[in-house]
Amino acid sequence: MKHNVMLTIASLLSIALMTFHFTDDVLREGGMAVRGAWNLIAVLILLVWLYGTLVLAERRSGYIIMLIGSLLGSGMPVLHMILARTVVTNEVARARGDYFFVWTLLALGVTGLFSLILSARGLWSRKWGQPR
């Protein structure tokens, strides 16, 4: 499979997982995600990430946008695991849907790191200023 196709698929998957994660954060009323202006900022960030993935896919700016987006995606599990303050029992976790939340974080971390590697590789190997 071509490098750019893999990067596009991984980045789109990361964007989808980020929307699931953000939705779960809002439903749980977690942190800053609930406040009104933060919702609009998150939508704008996801829009720029999606535009960079689909429209600017093989350009330097697209690689940079996907690199930054993948840094955000791969950082979410780290932030949540470090900032987690409470430990819940299995019954409480099942009732609240914590398994899906944790699975989304882990999948977002994997796809984010994969996108990070592919976008860095694309930036590193690209010969800038030369015609395609």
BAMAR-930960 format. One line per field, with one value per residue: residue number from 1; residue in one letter; y negated, z, x negated of N, C-alpha, C in turn. Coordinates in steps of 0.001 Angstrom, whole numbers. Each point is the difference from the previous one (the first is absolute). Last residue first. Example, Ala and Ser with C-alpha at 12.3 -4.5 7.8 and 13.67 -1.06 7.14 Angstrom:
2
kevex [2;1]
semi [s;a]
n_Y [2250;5720]
n_Z [7080;-70]
n_X [-12850;-290]
ca_Y [-1190;-1190]
ca_Z [60;0]
ca_X [-820;890]
c_Y [-1090;-1200]
c_Z [730;0]
c_X [770;-900]
***
This chain:
132
kevex [132;131;130;129;128;127;126;125;124;123;122;121;120;119;118;117;116;115;114;113;112;111;110;109;108;107;106;105;104;103;102;101;100;99;98;97;96;95;94;93;92;91;90;89;88;87;86;85;84;83;82;81;80;79;78;77;76;75;74;73;72;71;70;69;68;67;66;65;64;63;62;61;60;59;58;57;56;55;54;53;52;51;50;49;48;47;46;45;44;43;42;41;40;39;38;37;36;35;34;33;32;31;30;29;28;27;26;25;24;23;22;21;20;19;18;17;16;15;14;13;12;11;10;9;8;7;6;5;4;3;2;1]
semi [r;p;q;g;w;k;r;s;w;l;g;r;a;s;l;i;l;s;f;l;g;t;v;g;l;a;l;l;t;w;v;f;f;y;d;g;r;a;r;a;v;e;n;t;v;v;t;r;a;l;i;m;h;l;v;p;m;g;s;g;l;l;s;g;i;l;m;i;i;y;g;s;r;r;e;a;l;v;l;t;g;y;l;w;v;l;l;i;l;v;a;i;l;n;w;a;g;r;v;a;m;g;g;e;r;l;v;d;d;t;f;h;f;t;m;l;a;i;s;l;l;s;a;i;t;l;m;v;n;h;k;m]
n_Y [-17253;-4507;-2905;-2118;2977;5273;4039;3015;-1223;-625;3850;2545;-1415;1266;4436;924;-1420;2494;3676;-903;-660;3770;2239;-2064;199;3892;303;-2402;1808;3392;-1275;-1229;3444;2190;-1938;-533;270;3937;2950;-1087;908;4294;1283;-3424;-4461;-4518;-5256;-3935;-1369;-2006;2197;2376;-2589;-2100;2763;1362;-3156;-1194;1269;-2702;-4219;51;471;-3878;-2511;1543;-811;-4186;-529;1785;-2535;-3595;947;2856;3400;29;-3517;282;3083;-401;-4328;-1475;1601;-2118;-4094;207;979;-3560;-2769;1442;-665;-4213;-951;1485;-2489;-3691;809;3317;4428;2172;-230;3626;4049;2123;3601;-31;-1976;2653;3173;-1472;-429;3869;1458;-2209;1245;3721;-752;-1671;3035;2494;-2041;118;3942;630;-2392;1581;3639;-947;-1684;3089;4389;5376]
n_Z [-9124;996;3305;4253;4376;1417;3863;3889;4594;1040;345;3924;3715;156;1433;4672;2541;-175;2851;4473;962;334;4161;3616;45;1633;4667;1963;-387;2982;4221;353;-8;4040;3495;1198;3865;2567;702;3372;4477;1568;1033;3222;672;1005;-812;-1723;-5051;-3320;-2667;-3691;-3561;-3031;-3206;-3778;-3609;-3455;-4661;-3042;-1196;-3108;-4478;-2405;-1818;-4043;-3949;-2028;-2642;-4378;-3303;-1945;-3526;-3902;-1712;1613;280;49;3421;4546;2008;1347;4126;3883;1125;2221;4619;2961;890;3170;4521;1817;1437;4267;3749;1647;3358;4266;1484;194;3550;3911;-2;-430;-2572;-4584;-2815;-1205;-3404;-4424;-1823;-1706;-4300;-3569;-1165;-2795;-4645;-1991;-924;-3943;-3924;-794;-1814;-4660;-2804;-409;-2879;-4526;-1552;-881;-2948;-521]
n_X [-6494;-2997;-3082;-855;-639;22;925;-197;1166;4638;2660;-425;2415;4483;966;-146;3662;3968;371;1131;4562;2810;-8;2288;4682;2011;497;3589;4315;1231;1557;4517;3198;766;2713;5028;3214;1026;-3652;-3081;1105;-759;-4504;-2525;-3062;-3433;-2182;-2236;-2593;-3021;-3344;1694;1788;-3038;-2041;2482;378;-3373;-273;2468;-1862;-3442;1161;1162;-3537;-1797;2434;-524;-3817;34;2126;-2354;-3007;2170;3162;4693;3854;4787;1698;-1799;197;4228;1619;-1549;1973;4118;40;-711;3686;3178;-1042;842;4358;1290;-1355;2533;3483;-730;-1188;-4393;-3513;264;3153;4789;2128;1171;-3277;-3705;584;-307;-4277;-2055;1205;-1993;-4359;-586;163;-3901;-3443;289;-1483;-4626;-1837;470;-2946;-4423;-828;-433;-4114;-3580;1123;469]
ca_Y [1378;383;699;-921;-1208;-933;-810;553;244;-1276;-733;660;-384;-1395;-131;610;-815;-1182;477;266;-1266;-627;824;-39;-1323;17;857;-629;-1124;563;430;-1187;-662;857;-338;125;-1311;-810;527;-252;-1417;-204;500;1449;486;1386;969;-165;791;-848;-746;960;596;-992;-398;1047;157;-558;917;1295;-175;-293;1291;740;-655;230;1365;42;-695;844;1128;-488;-183;-1255;226;1286;-297;-955;298;1413;368;-694;683;1315;-221;-440;1190;831;-638;173;1397;142;-600;841;1123;-409;-317;-1435;-336;329;-1193;-1057;60;-1319;220;704;-919;-1028;640;212;-1307;-371;872;-468;-1231;376;626;-1062;-784;830;-26;-1321;-83;890;-547;-1189;434;601;-1069;-740;-1212;-1174]
ca_Z [300;-522;-1263;-1069;-162;-591;-1117;-1275;-54;26;-1214;-1100;160;-428;-1451;-675;310;-863;-1362;-148;55;-1326;-1027;203;-423;-1463;-455;311;-917;-1315;64;171;-1309;-897;39;-1330;-590;-10;-1006;-1317;-301;-159;-1294;-42;189;-445;743;1450;623;745;1031;954;802;858;1009;1021;794;1337;797;184;873;1332;571;403;1206;1078;477;687;1270;895;398;1005;1266;109;-420;362;-70;-1078;-1281;-371;-273;-1235;-1110;-112;-588;-1383;-791;-70;-926;-1351;-376;-278;-1307;-1017;-254;-962;-1349;-166;123;-1227;-777;-205;470;577;1374;702;190;975;1312;361;381;1286;1019;181;784;1404;449;102;1198;1138;57;474;1429;733;-77;839;1403;249;171;1225;-88;0]
ca_X [408;1314;-108;-377;794;-944;481;-431;-1441;-722;334;-719;-1413;-110;152;-1148;-1166;72;-237;-1439;-720;123;-664;-1446;-446;6;-1093;-1287;-171;-343;-1400;-835;-66;-776;-1416;-574;-277;1218;923;-578;206;1438;450;137;1364;20;798;-91;1061;930;-720;-538;1058;642;-974;-96;1225;-143;-814;653;1164;-547;-372;1202;523;-965;213;1292;-176;-803;827;948;-705;-754;-1382;-599;-1436;-275;642;-57;-1388;-394;662;-626;-1325;184;325;-1212;-942;543;-209;-1432;-269;636;-899;-1020;464;210;1412;717;273;-978;-1379;-253;-429;1068;1123;-384;20;1402;522;-587;589;1378;-36;-172;1250;1006;-310;392;1463;390;-312;917;1346;48;-21;1314;986;-243;-792;846]
c_Y [948;1464;358;675;-863;-1256;-953;-841;416;196;-1338;-709;612;-516;-1445;-203;528;-908;-1166;484;184;-1347;-666;768;-147;-1344;40;825;-696;-1110;596;369;-1224;-628;855;-332;89;-1338;-872;505;-310;-1445;-239;428;1520;532;1373;1095;-33;771;-785;-705;994;629;-992;-372;1131;189;-520;944;1340;-195;-169;1332;718;-606;357;1398;25;-641;934;1114;-459;-90;-1274;142;1248;-224;-922;240;1437;356;-625;777;1330;-204;-354;1237;811;-612;270;1433;122;-532;946;1141;-316;-340;-1463;-443;277;-1154;-1214;-73;-1314;260;676;-948;-986;619;105;-1324;-396;879;-551;-1224;390;575;-1123;-726;834;-127;-1350;-102;838;-609;-1189;469;540;-1054;-728;-1234]
c_Z [-1109;287;-500;-1345;-1124;-371;-481;-1205;-1399;-199;-71;-1326;-1111;160;-470;-1503;-724;212;-986;-1405;-164;-32;-1364;-1073;172;-557;-1528;-514;246;-1007;-1333;-9;62;-1385;-935;-58;-1407;-696;-119;-1104;-1398;-377;-230;-1359;-42;303;-619;774;1512;645;871;1133;1024;908;970;1126;1029;890;1417;878;302;1008;1361;628;506;1313;1127;545;806;1381;948;482;1096;1362;-10;-379;209;-189;-1138;-1409;-461;-375;-1335;-1178;-209;-702;-1465;-855;-146;-1029;-1404;-434;-377;-1398;-1041;-340;-1017;-1467;-292;31;-1236;-845;-379;573;752;1467;785;299;1101;1383;425;500;1396;1009;198;907;1478;501;206;1320;1161;88;572;1503;793;5;946;1443;266;242;1341;0]
c_X [-310;300;1384;-161;-533;785;-1087;388;-454;-1489;-702;260;-845;-1430;-128;87;-1234;-1201;28;-353;-1496;-710;64;-753;-1504;-464;-87;-1173;-1327;-239;-445;-1479;-889;-134;-851;-1476;-562;-234;1236;918;-519;301;1485;524;8;1397;-134;710;-173;1143;973;-750;-533;1050;634;-955;-86;1221;-210;-799;658;1129;-677;-329;1250;500;-972;263;1299;-151;-732;922;953;-667;-830;-1471;-851;-1493;-421;523;-134;-1438;-394;591;-718;-1339;211;252;-1287;-949;511;-311;-1467;-290;584;-948;-1077;216;263;1456;846;495;-812;-1401;-203;-344;1118;1155;-395;111;1468;576;-487;740;1412;-46;-80;1318;1018;-272;528;1521;425;-236;991;1400;112;88;1396;1088;-57;-889]
***
